[in-house]
Amino acid sequence: MSSADHESAATQTSPLRERFLQAGMRVLARDGYPGFKQAAVCAETGLTTGAFYHSFRNWKQFETALISHWRTESTDQLVAWLDIQPASAERVDALIRVALDLPHRSEAAIRVWAAGDAQVRSALEQVDAVRREAVARYSCELGVAPEHAARLASTAMLLLIGHEMGDGPLADLEWSMRHLMDTDPHVQAALANHPVA
């Protein structure tokens, strides 16, 4: 999905389209990619296929809009919010909370979907890259060296993706992320220079 496709799909969201997009995310979370079908999405909304086709030309347009919606809601808006947080322990905590609040089951289904769909794979790679870059940038802003910040960001992404694909308890992901930050000497040294407000 190109940036133009992403922007176009994101700007064309009516309340009815939004209802279908939210339903699509719920179906992905509940049924996984194998259960991601138009009938399931319509049933989830309580609306007819006529309402679906009033909102989307076809299933492919819906899929494209859904991936764009996911990227906007679960990455772009969150990174924009984190960008305005000051470099501090509070931002580290906010970053962990954001990671914990992601739609993990929907994202696991999107990762399965991406294995067989080049357009979805491209969008997923972009989302992962934006997230990885944001974590690395926030680490650098704290004072962590760029090379170490990149490794830290990759490790954080591996923890997130592993959690999503393994579907373990959320408490395990939280413990792992906090442990990573609490035990990394580079992060701890950087945080010492950014006292809690």
C-alpha positions in Angstrom: 0.0 0.0 0.0 1.5 3.3 -1.0 1.5 6.4 1.1 -1.1 7.9 -1.3 -3.3 4.9 -0.9 -2.9 5.1 2.9 -3.8 8.8 3.0 -6.7 8.4 0.5 -8.3 5.5 2.5 -7.8 7.3 5.8 -9.5 10.5 4.7 -12.6 8.7 3.3 -14.1 7.4 6.5 -17.8 8.0 7.1 -19.6 6.7 10.2 -20.9 3.7 8.2 -17.4 2.9 6.8 -16.0 3.3 10.3 -18.5 0.8 11.7 -17.5 -1.7 9.1 -13.8 -1.1 9.7 -14.2 -1.5 13.5 -16.2 -4.7 12.8 -13.4 -6.0 10.6 -10.8 -5.5 13.4 -13.1 -7.4 15.8 -13.6 -10.2 13.3 -9.8 -10.5 12.8 -9.3 -10.6 16.6 -12.0 -13.1 17.2 -11.8 -15.4 14.2 -8.3 -14.8 12.9 -7.5 -14.4 9.2 -9.2 -17.7 8.2 -12.6 -16.3 9.5 -12.1 -12.9 8.0 -15.0 -12.9 5.5 -17.5 -10.4 4.3 -20.4 -12.3 5.8 -18.7 -12.3 9.2 -18.0 -8.5 9.0 -21.6 -7.8 8.0 -22.9 -10.0 10.8 -20.7 -8.2 13.3 -22.1 -4.8 12.3 -25.7 -6.1 12.1 -25.9 -4.6 8.6 -26.6 -6.0 5.2 -24.2 -6.6 2.3 -26.1 -3.7 0.6 -24.8 -1.4 3.3 -21.4 -2.8 2.8 -21.4 -2.1 -0.9 -22.7 1.4 -0.2 -19.5 2.0 1.8 -17.0 0.0 -0.3 -16.9 -0.8 -4.0 -15.7 -4.4 -3.3 -14.0 -6.6 -0.7 -10.5 -5.5 -1.9 -11.3 -1.9 -1.3 -12.5 -2.8 2.2 -9.3 -4.7 2.9 -7.2 -1.8 1.8 -9.2 0.6 3.9 -9.0 -1.7 6.9 -5.2 -1.9 6.7 -5.0 1.8 6.4 -7.4 2.2 9.3 -5.3 -0.1 11.4 -2.1 1.7 10.6 -3.6 5.1 11.4 -5.2 4.0 14.7 -2.5 1.7 15.9 0.7 3.4 14.8 0.5 6.9 13.2 -1.7 8.5 15.8 0.1 6.8 18.7 3.5 7.8 17.4 2.3 11.4 16.9 1.1 11.5 20.5 4.4 10.0 21.8 6.3 12.5 19.8 5.0 15.3 21.9 5.9 13.6 25.2 9.2 14.8 26.8 12.2 12.5 26.7 11.8 11.0 30.2 10.9 7.9 32.2 7.3 9.0 31.7 7.7 8.6 28.0 9.2 5.2 28.4 6.2 4.2 30.5 3.8 5.7 28.0 5.5 3.8 25.2 5.1 0.5 27.1 1.4 1.3 27.8 0.9 2.0 24.1 2.5 -1.3 23.2 0.3 -3.1 25.8 -2.9 -1.4 24.4 -2.4 -2.4 20.8 -5.0 -4.8 19.2 -2.7 -7.8 19.6 -5.1 -10.5 18.3 -6.1 -8.4 15.3 -2.4 -7.8 14.6 -1.6 -11.5 14.8 -4.3 -12.1 12.2 -2.8 -9.3 10.0 0.6 -10.9 10.3 -0.8 -14.2 9.1 -2.7 -12.4 6.3 0.6 -10.7 5.3 2.2 -14.0 4.6 0.0 -14.5 1.6 -0.7 -10.9 0.4 2.1 -8.7 -0.9 0.1 -5.4 -0.3 -0.6 -6.3 3.3 3.0 -7.5 3.8 4.2 -4.1 2.5 1.9 -2.2 4.9 2.9 -4.5 7.8 6.6 -3.9 7.0 6.0 -0.1 7.0 4.1 -0.3 10.4 6.9 -2.3 11.9 9.5 0.0 10.5 7.7 3.1 11.8 7.4 1.6 15.3 11.0 0.4 15.3 12.2 3.8 14.2 10.1 5.6 16.9 11.5 3.4 19.7 15.1 4.0 18.4 14.5 7.7 18.1 13.0 8.0 21.6 15.9 6.1 23.0 18.4 8.4 21.2 16.5 11.4 22.6 17.0 10.1 26.1 20.8 9.9 25.3 21.2 6.3 24.3 23.8 5.8 21.5 22.2 5.3 18.1 23.6 1.8 17.5 22.4 0.6 20.9 19.1 2.4 20.4 18.6 0.5 17.2 19.2 -2.8 18.9 16.9 -1.9 21.8 14.2 -1.0 19.3 14.6 -4.3 17.4 14.5 -6.2 20.7 11.3 -4.4 21.7 9.7 -5.2 18.4 10.7 -8.9 18.8 9.0 -8.9 22.2 5.8 -7.4 20.7 5.7 -9.6 17.7 6.5 -12.7 19.7 3.7 -11.9 22.1 1.2 -11.3 19.3 2.0 -14.6 17.5 2.2 -16.6 20.8 -0.8 -15.0 22.4 0.6 -15.3 25.9 -0.7 -13.3 28.9 -0.4 -9.6 28.5 1.3 -9.5 31.9 4.2 -11.4 30.4 4.7 -8.8 27.6 4.5 -6.0 30.2 7.1 -7.8 32.4 9.4 -8.4 29.5 9.3 -4.8 28.2 9.8 -3.3 31.7 12.6 -5.8 32.4 14.3 -4.8 29.1 14.2 -1.1 30.1 15.0 -1.6 33.8 18.0 -3.8 33.2 19.6 -2.1 30.2 22.5 -0.1 31.5 22.4 2.3 28.6 18.8 3.1 29.2 19.3 3.4 33.0 22.3 5.8 32.5 20.2 7.9 30.1 17.2 8.0 32.4 19.5 9.2 35.3 19.9 12.4 33.2 16.1 12.8 32.8 14.7 12.8 36.4 11.0 12.2 36.9 9.1 15.5 36.9 
